[in-house]
Each structure stands twice: as structure tokens, then as C-alpha cells.
Amino acid sequence: MLRRLGNKSRLLPVLLPLFPENITTFVDMFLGSGAVAFAMVDRVKYVIANDNDDDVYNLFFVVKERKEELLDALTTMPVHESLFKHWKETEEQDPVWKAVRFLMLSNFGYMGKSEVFKFGSSNSKTYLLNEIQTTYFGNTIKFMNADFRDIFDKIYWIDEHRKAYTEAFIYADPPFLGTTHNYKTGFTESDTRDLFTILTSSGIRFALSEFRHPLVMALAEEHGLHVTSLGERRNMKNRREEILITNFSTERQQVTMF
């Protein structure tokens, strides 16, 4: 439903088989479009979906709690460049219209960016309405709006024997280093170092998506992690290899660490 750069929808058939099977609680640290978290809803008991972007959090919270109001607002929304330009400069305070504005800027902007209004022959609004109408989260998923550094302080692991903790799994898909993006805030090398430290010190199984980048590879080596190739991602300007970094061995590991 949400168009974002780096959307993992097409990569799911490759990515999900690399996750462990015995997962009770799935923690998505960087929810983004939600493709991975939503694919896990029927596979695990609990899904904790976090994003530090309050627009992302608000959108999925509204879809979960105020879906009919959102559908009514989207139905009346004109898909027009003047409205796109207006919302580039003007924020909305009402949660439903805040979600509508975010969908307009993300889904009707070129390449998911809120820079240039995208004209197309397909009826993207009808497609969007259908996607929202058929989306159902149930009681499995809980949404969070926090910096990745604060997530574990906010999760209460209800299990006296810590089984829920040991059967947890973390997936991290941060803004990739060395890329331009449409996120509210950038992701720096310092953020990347903090992320590696938090993941490796958590004691929980995890997988981290990134491009093959010198700092990323150095941190993976430093922490003794496994690196698996997910193939190349191409655009008009360049080709980059996407990798999955884990603290466990994957069955189809393709890359010797260094």
C-alpha cells in the first residue's frame, strides 16, 4: 500500500526462507512499507512493527483503527498536482488526513519521493483503495514509533522463563549507507555502528539488510557475523549488491565473509 524506496515486496521469496522457523515474536525495527512485517503476521504469534517516522506509524495505525474513515477521505481526495504541491508545504494534524497526505506524497511522487508529482496511465488511487480495503492486521501486530536505540527498553517480554525472548527474531532494514532516500532523517555511519552494537549485544537472533559497503563489511567482520548475498539491485545510475547480515548461519549462504 505504501510506495517506498527499498520496498522488500519483490525480495520476499528470497528473504523469508533465510529467517529461522521457530520464531514467536518478530521485531521489525524499520517498518517502512511494511512488506516484511506484514508477511510475518500469519507466521508468528506476535509482530512488533516499529518506525521512527511518525508518518509511517500514523498511517498504519489509522489503517488498523480507523480504516473506514481513511477510505472515505481517500475516495474524496483529488489526484491533482496542485494538491500534491500544497501538501509538500503544508502538514495535516488530524490523523486520518495526515495519513492521506502521506499516501499522496509517497504513492503519487516519482520513485516514492515527495519531489515531483507522477503522472501515469494506471488508476493508482483505485489500486490503493483496494489494497487498504483488503488489509487486515488482526491482533497479531503492534505498532511502535521509536528510535531503534530505544526499542528494547519499550518491549516487555512476558515470559518468566524467557522463552519468548529466546524465540524472538529481529529484522533491521535501515536506510542504506551511501544512498539517497525519502526518509525524514538520514542514517549516518555513527547510526550504523550503533545499530550493529545494539543488535549484537541483544542476544537475540537477527538479520540486517544492507548494501555491500566498506563500513558495513568491516563491522560484520568485527562482530563475527555471517553475510549472505541477496543479488544485485539495479537502477539507471548504478548496480549494488544487496546483502543480509546475520548472527546465525543461513541454509543458502552464498558469500564467504571476506
Secondary structure, 3 states (H helix, E strand, C coil): CCCCCCCCHHHHHHHHHHCCCCCCEEEECCCCCCHHHHHCCCCCCEEEEECCCHHHHHHHHHHHHCHHHHHHHHHHCCCCHHHHHHHHHCCCCCHHHHHHHHHHHHHCEHHHCCCCECCCCCCHHHHHHHHHHHCCCCCCEEEECCCHHHHHHHCCCCCCCCHHHHCEEEEECCCCCCCCCCCCCCCCHHHHHHHHHHHHHHCCEEEEEEECCHHHHHHHHHCCCEEEEEEEEECCCCEEEEEEEECCCCCCCCCCCC
